[in-house]
């Protein structure tokens, strides 16, 4: 037990530079093979240096996923939380997610804007599945931004289909709404930042910040190993797209992740 707890702390510390997904993706209790289900792995991503950047970086992160039949879960993807529903078609609960830091040193185009630190976000989620292939997803997260008062609400849909017993493809669409505190932290320029960076002052309002499309391919290599590869494209919108340091309104992310299930 002590070794497991140490492993959880280690993975959490390493993953603090990454970001929890907007939506929770849990295996329904009826399909869980054990009372406690674990997997370990790693992911490589080709991602923008910051939201709205026209520069990219390659990042590698450890992955850890644990899901209990009683509803508890903890992973780099889903965060830490609890699913209160015992209905396979409905998932709802509370979770703690992670908003990644935006370091000024990451890009010369952020010089003078200062850092936005990593934030823990308490929140809630609600998913509804019409059947095993189609579902609606949503989440609410609070606590991001410079003053940790940013609020995000995400709505989306997922579709998946099996090509055969080993290969499955998925597609998703989602939109993210944020309050003015979040928008100011990640897209705004106040007077001090304007003087330091040379960007004009900009005060964005609350609204939809982006719409995202994604697709992935999942390969079950054997009983334990699996590989997931995919890509997503976002379209920044509203005041977020008007930010003076947004240079690419349609950023692309590509990823590949391997995991070993115990």
Secondary structure, DSSP 4 states (H G I P E B T S, - for coil): -HHHHHHHHHHHHHHTTS---SS-----GGG-SSSEEEEEEEEEEEEESSTT-S-EEEEEEEEEEEEETTSEEEETTTEEEEE----TTEEEEEEEEEE--B-GGG-GGGTTS--B--EEEEEEEEEEEEETTEEEEEEEEEEETTTT-EEEEEEEEEEEEESSSSEEEEEEEEEEEE-HHHHHHHH-B-HHHHHHH-PPPB-PPSEEEEEEEEEEEEEE-SSSEEEEEEEEEEEE-HHHHT-TT---SS-EEEEEEEEEE-
